Amino acid sequence: MDEQREHRRGGPPLPWGGPPMWRHGPPWWNHWDEAAEGGRLPWLTTLVLTVFVQVGSRFAAEGQLDREDLDIPARLILLAGTASLLLRHRHPVPVAYFTAATALLYLGAGYAYGPVLVTVAVGCFAAVVSGHRRAAWGAVGMLWAGHLVVAHWLYRWLPPDDDNARTWGEETVVAVWVVAIIAVSELARVRREQWMKERAERAQAAKRRADEERLRMARELHDVLAHSISVINVQAGVGLALLDSDPEQARTALTTIKAASKEALGEVRQVLDTLRAPGDAPRAPAPGLDRLPELVQQAASTGLTVDVDSQGSAVKLPPGADLAAFRIVQEALTNVVRHSGSRHARVLVRYEKAALTLRVDDDGPATGADAGGSGNGLAGMRERAAALGGTIEAGPRPDGGFRVTAVLPTRTAPQEDE
């Protein structure tokens, strides 16, 4: 069963192109028969078909007086054919051949043409839709070939007694009916395969969006916590060192720790709020380059002097680019605090026609000390830049120290029409 479902997922596109009719839902036969995918026996539809075939065959017999009357054996043959449809989803191949065989037996016994052919249509339809095209073709081919033999050769020895050979015009009608069964079944198969393929693609797209959102949340939490904890770590060291010799300076360090932890808690709460209620707007605006003075002040509390130079005419950045720019500068300064022996850093913000360039330099040298980071800072900066179509370059400078350069586009690319 799993192999059949995989076969249906990978079906060809619609031959005539264009969007499918079931873009906002499954094909109509999935609603018509809920047992198609659930593994349950289709009792309801089989019961409806049984009643239809039994009642319809009675009316067909009344209109075909040259055929045999509808007696108990005829009823039993019809019942056997429709009852087998209970298994059309579990065993589509045997059911397709069995319905064709019961129809051939029914017609060969001289009973009236009529709804008995509907049984064959439903059985072959189930076989084609489930991926057994050859079985369906074989079943209707067996029925047609058997009917030709009965109608043009065996009719002399079969009821009714005064029966004559069927005309080729009547055989053409049967052939058209057979082709119609196959055509409708093939159309249903193609549409079902297309719908299954689109459903799988939608599931993959949803999973991809969930993965991207999870990565974004992880990156946001890393940037928030890494910066704040770095400040707290440095200030805690200062406080411990000066606790006895300079209590006032130790108090200042503790005050900085309190402010940094409060800010970190607020930003973490904002990120978690978006996780709890994805459809709600955040309670506080996302940080941007307008909060760059706060980063400078926080860096100063750790003993790092930061010079900021802005070039070009400042423009209002898209929210995503503004947040990414802030986080990149924040992470770059955090890395200076953690890993550089320099107590001086320079931040360049250059506004260009279609891009924003950020450059953070320090004079080094690297301390080689482990400040408790995760090692994902540069990777997170690259992911942020790449998500906006920008680039990040980071590495040692020729004259010593370290440089991080980010280029972010300030214009959103036009989206293609779906």
N, C-alpha and C positions, 0 to 999 in steps of 0.2 A: 504493500500500500504506500509506504514512504517513497519508493522508487517512482510510483505512478504520479505522486504529488510533485516530486522534483521534475518529472518529465513535463508536467503541466505548467510549472513555473517558467520553464525556459522556452515557452512557445514562441512562434514567429509573430511579428507585428501584423496588424490588420492589413490586408492586401490593398484596401482602398485608401489607407492613410487617414489622418485626422484623429481627433480625440474620440475615445470610446464612449458609448452611450451610458456606461455605468461609472463615470468618473467619480460620482459621489456615492456609490454603493455597488454591491455585487450584482451579477447578472440576475435576471428575473427568475431563472430556474433554481437559484439558490434559495430564494424565498418560497418558491413553489414546493420544494422538497428539502426540508431541513436535515434529512438523513444523509445527504450527499457527503458531508464532511464529518458528521458526528458519529458515524458507525452504527446508528440505530436503524432498525427495520422501518421502511416507509409504509407503515400500516395505513395511514389516512389516504394517501394518494392511490395506493393499490386498491383499497376498498372502493374509492370513487371510480377508478378504471373498471373494476369488476362489474359494478352496477351499470355503468355506461355500456360496456360491451354486451352484457346480458340483455338489457332492455333494447339497445340499438339493434342487436342481431334479430330480435323478435320482429321489429318493424321492417328490417331489411328482408326477412323471409316472407312477410306478407306482400311485399312488392315484387318478389321474384318467384312467381308461381311455377316456373319451369324447374326450380331446384327442390331439394328435399325439405320436408317440414322440419322445424326445429324441435327435435325430440330430446330425450334424456341423455343419450350419448353425445349429442352436439353440445348440450349444456355442460357436460363434464369436461369435454375437450376445451371449451372456452374457459371454464373455471381453472383448469390446469395451467393454461397459458397465462392468465392474469395472476394466478397465485404465485407463479414462478417469479413475477416481478418484485416480490418481497425481497429477493436476493440479488437484485440487479446492481446494487452498489458493492456488495461483498464478492459476488461471483459474476461479473458482467459478461464474460465470454460464454460460459455454459448457458446463461439465461438468454443471450442473443440467439444462440443456435436452437435452444428449446422452444422459444416463442415462434421462430420460423418453422420448426418442425410441427408444432401443434397447428399453426395456420395452414401448412401444407396438408396435414391430415384432415383438417376440417373441410378445406376446399375439395380435396380429393374424394371425400365421402359424399360430395354432391350438395353440401349445404350452401346457403346463400352467401354471396359476397357482402362484406359490410365491415362493421367495427372490429372484426377479428384482426384486420390489418393494423389497427391502432396498437394492438399488443406488440406486434413485431416492431412498429415504429419506436415505441417506448424502450423496448429491449435493446435495439440497435443504437438508439440515442444514448442510452446509459453507457454502452460499450465504447462508442466513439469519444464521448466526453471524458471518460476515464482513461483514454489513451490507447484503447484496443481497436484501432481503425480496421486492421485486417480482419479481425473477427467479425466486425459489423458487415464489412463488404462480403465476407464469406457467407454469412447468414442470409443476407438478402439475395446474394447470387444463388445460394442453394434453393431458396424459396422460388425465385424466378425460373431457374432451370427445372425444378420439380413441377412447377405449374405448366411449363411448356410440354413436358412429357405427359402429364395428366390430361391437359386440354387437347393435345393433338395425337395422342397414341393410346393411352390407357383408358380414355373415356368410354371405349367400347365395352369394357368389362367392369366399369365402376358405375355406381348410381349417379343420377337417375337413369332409368332404363332407356328412355327416349332421348337421351342427351346426344348432341352433335358436337363436332369439333369447333372450337372457338375460332372466331375470325382473327386475322392478324391486326385488325383495328383494335379489337379488345385487348390483344397482347400489348399493343402500343400503350394503351391506358395503364396497364399493369407496369410496363417499363417506366413510364413517366412517374408513376407512384413510387417505384423503387428508387429512381434517381432523386425524387423529392426528399425521401427519407434520408438518403446519404447527404444531400446538399444541406438540409437543415441541421443534421447532426454535425457535419464538418464546420458549418458556420458557428454552431454552439461551442464546438471544441476550440476554435480559434479565439472566440471571444472570451471563453473561460480561461484559456492560457494567458491571454493578454491581461485579464483582470488579476489573475494570480501573480503574474510578473509585476504588475504595478503595485499590488499589495505588498509584495516582498521589497520592492524598491522604497515604498513609503516607510516600511518598518526599518530598513537600513538607514534611511534619511533621519528618522526619529532617533535611532540609536546614535548616529553621528552627531546630531545636534545635542543629545544628552552628554556625549563624551566631550564635545567642545565646551559646553557649559560647565561641566565638572572641571575641565582643565582651566577655564577662566577663573572659577572660584578658587581653585588651588593656587593659581598664580597671584590672585588678589590677596588671599590670606598670607601667602609667603611674603609679598612685598610689605604688607602692613606690619606683620609681626617681626620680620627681619629688621626693619628700620627701628621700630620702637624698642625691641629687645636689645638691639645694639646700644641705643642711647641709655637704656636702663642698666645694661652691663657695665658700661664705662662709668656712669655716675655712681653705681653701687661700689665700684672699686675706689673711686675718689672718696666717697663717704666713709668707707672702712679705713682708708689710709689716714684721713684727717679727723676721725671721730674723737680722738683724745687730744691731738695737738691743736686743731682748729675747728671747734664745734660749730661755729657759725658757717664756715664753708661746707661742713658736712650737712648742715641743715639745708643749705642751698642745693646740694646734690640730691638730698631726699625730696625736696620740692620739685626738682626737675623729674625725678623718677615718678612722682605722683602724677605730674602733668602728662608725661609720655605714656604712662599706663592708662590714664583716663582716655587719652586720644585713641590709643590702640583699641581699647574696649569699645569705644564708639564706632570705629570703622569696622571692627569685627562684627559688631551687632548689626551694622548696616548690611554687610555681606550675607549674614545668616538670615536676615529678614527677607532678602530676595529669594533665598532657598525655601523658606517656609511659605511664602506667598508670591510665586513667580509672576502673577498678573498684576500685583500692586506696585505702584510707584514707590521708589525709595523715599524714606522720610527726610533724608538730608541729601543735598546735591553731591554728585561725585566730585572728588578733588580735581583741580586743574592747575595750570601754571600760575593762576592768580594767587595760589597758596605757596609759591616759591619762597617768599620772605619767611614763612613759618619753617620751611626746611633749613634755611640759613640760620635762623635763630636756634633751632634744635641742634644743628651741627655745632654752633658756637658753644652750646652748653656742654658739649663733649670735649671742648678745647680745639675744635677745628674751625679755622677761619675760611670763609667761603666768599669769593668775589664773584659777582654776577655781572655779566656784560650782555646787553641786548642790542642787536643790530637789526636794522630794517624796520618797516612799519608793522606794528603789532596788528594781527587780524584775529577775529573770533574763530577759534578752532572748532571743528565738529566735536561732540562730546567724547567720542571714542578716542580721537587723536589727542584731545586735551588731557584725558585721564592717562593715556599711555605715556605722554610726555612727562607728566608729573611723576609717574611711577618709575620711569627710566632714570630721571635725575635723582629721585629718592634712593633707588637701589645703587646707583653709582656712588653717591655720597656715603651710603651705608658701607659699601665695600672699602671706601677710603678709610673710614673710621675703623673698620675691622682689620684690614690687611696692610695698610700703609703706615710707615713711620712718619710721613709728612703731616704737619699740622696746618697745611694750607692747600686749598683747592680752588679751582677756577671753573666757573660755569658760563658757557657761551650759548646764548639763545639767538639764533639768526633766522629771521622771517624772510623767505624768498617768495617768488611769484607763485609757485605751486607746491612748495615744500617747506618744512620746518627742520632746521638743523640744530641739534643739541650736541654740545661737546663738554665733557667733564675731564679736567686734567688735575693730576696731583704730581708733586715732585719726588715722591717715594723717599727712601727705598721701601720695598716690601718687607714686612716684619716676619712673615712666615708663621705667625702665631695663629692658632685655631681659636676663632672667636665664637665658636658654637653655631656657625651657619650650616645650611643644608647643602650648599654648593650648587644651588639651582638659580642663583641670581642672574648670571649672564644668560643662561638658557631661557629664563622667564622674560628678560628684556628682548631677546631675539624673537621669541614667540609673539610678544606684543607688537613689535615692529612688523613682523611678517604678516600678522593678521590684518594690518592696515595697508600692506603693500610696500612697507618701508624696509630699511636695512639697519643693521647694527655692526659696527666694527669696534673691537676692543683688543688692546694689547699694549705692551711696553712702548714707551717713547724712545727715540734714538738718544736723547740727552738725559734719560733717566725718568723714573716715574711711570705713570700709567695713564692711558687715555681711552675714553669711551666716546664714540661718535655715533649718533643716531640721526637718520634722515627719515622723516615721516611726511607722507603726502598730506596736503591740507585740503584737497578737493576729493570728494567721494566720486568714484567711478560710476557712470550711469549704468543702471541695471537693464538687462535685456528683457524685453517683453516675453512673458510666458506664452 
